Every structure is written in structure tokens, then in C-alpha cells.
Amino acid sequence: MTTGTVRINQQALQTLRELAGQRGISMSSLLEEVIENQRRADLLAEANAAYSALQADAQARQELQEERDAWDVTLPDGLGEQ
């Protein structure tokens, strides 16, 4: 595993120690978790912005609905209920 050094101020370091201690995990593990959570939050924010833009564009919204309608006919694939 490759490692690196990140400089943070004393207050942030103390907070990191406290949070990691409360959770019973290492500071490195906590940082990895926080980074992954932020990555996911950013991805969700981007998806929400794109969806909002889609909802504001009537033509794009109609095209999406037409595509969904076309895919909906593929659901009854003849396999029957199992």
C-alpha cells in the first residue's frame, strides 16, 4: 500500500484523534471512511444536479419518458411468475 503525508492543523488533528477513539478505529481508517463518504456525497450531488436539469428541460424529460416506455415492454419476458 502506498502511503503519504497530509498536514492538518492541531485542532483538526485533535478532532481526528477523538473521533477515531470514540469509534475504536485508527485515524487512517477514519480518514479513509470520511474520504469515501465525501466521494459518494459528491457523486450523489452531481446526480441530483443532473436530474434537476433534466426535470427543467421538457423535451429531455419527454425523451426520457419515451425511452422508459420502450423499455417497459421488455419486462414481460414470457418466463411467468416463479
C-alpha positions as CSV (number, residue, x, y, z in Angstrom):
1,M,0.0,0.0,0.0
2,T,1.3,3.4,-0.9
3,T,1.2,6.0,1.9
4,G,1.5,9.7,2.0
5,T,1.7,12.6,4.5
6,V,-1.1,15.2,4.9
7,R,-0.6,18.3,7.0
8,I,-3.5,19.4,9.2
9,N,-3.8,21.9,12.0
10,Q,-3.7,20.9,15.6
11,Q,-7.5,21.4,16.1
12,A,-8.2,19.1,13.2
13,L,-5.7,16.5,14.5
14,Q,-7.3,16.6,17.9
15,T,-10.7,16.1,16.4
16,L,-9.5,13.3,14.3
17,R,-8.0,11.5,17.3
18,E,-11.2,12.0,19.3
19,L,-13.5,10.7,16.6
20,A,-11.3,7.7,15.8
21,G,-11.0,6.9,19.5
22,Q,-14.8,7.1,20.0
23,R,-15.3,4.7,17.2
24,G,-12.4,2.4,18.2
25,I,-10.6,2.7,14.8
26,S,-7.4,4.1,13.7
27,M,-7.1,7.7,12.4
28,S,-6.1,6.3,9.0
29,S,-9.2,4.2,8.9
30,L,-11.4,7.1,9.8
31,L,-9.8,9.3,7.2
32,E,-10.4,6.6,4.5
33,E,-14.0,6.4,5.6
34,V,-14.5,10.1,5.5
35,I,-12.9,10.4,2.1
36,E,-15.2,7.6,0.7
37,N,-18.3,9.2,2.2
38,Q,-17.3,12.6,0.7
39,R,-16.7,10.9,-2.7
40,R,-20.2,9.3,-2.5
41,A,-21.8,12.6,-1.4
42,D,-20.2,14.4,-4.3
43,L,-21.4,11.8,-6.8
44,L,-24.9,12.0,-5.4
45,A,-24.9,15.8,-5.6
46,E,-23.8,15.6,-9.2
47,A,-26.6,13.1,-10.0
48,N,-29.1,15.3,-8.2
49,A,-28.0,18.3,-10.2
50,A,-28.2,16.4,-13.5
51,Y,-31.7,15.1,-12.6
52,S,-32.8,18.7,-11.7
53,A,-31.5,19.9,-15.0
54,L,-33.4,17.1,-16.7
55,Q,-36.6,18.0,-14.9
56,A,-36.2,21.6,-16.1
57,D,-35.9,20.5,-19.7
58,A,-39.4,19.5,-21.0
59,Q,-38.0,17.9,-24.2
60,A,-35.4,15.9,-22.5
61,R,-37.9,14.8,-19.9
62,Q,-40.3,13.7,-22.7
63,E,-37.5,11.8,-24.4
64,L,-36.6,10.0,-21.2
65,Q,-40.2,9.0,-20.6
66,E,-40.4,7.6,-24.2
67,E,-37.3,5.6,-23.6
68,R,-38.6,4.3,-20.3
69,D,-41.9,3.3,-22.0
70,A,-39.9,1.5,-24.7
71,W,-38.0,-0.5,-22.1
72,D,-41.2,-1.3,-20.1
73,V,-42.4,-3.6,-22.8
74,T,-39.3,-5.8,-22.2
75,L,-40.4,-6.7,-18.7
76,P,-43.0,-9.4,-19.5
77,D,-40.4,-11.8,-20.9
78,G,-42.6,-14.8,-21.0
79,L,-41.0,-16.6,-18.1
80,G,-44.1,-16.4,-16.0
81,E,-44.3,-16.0,-12.2
82,Q,-41.8,-18.0,-10.2
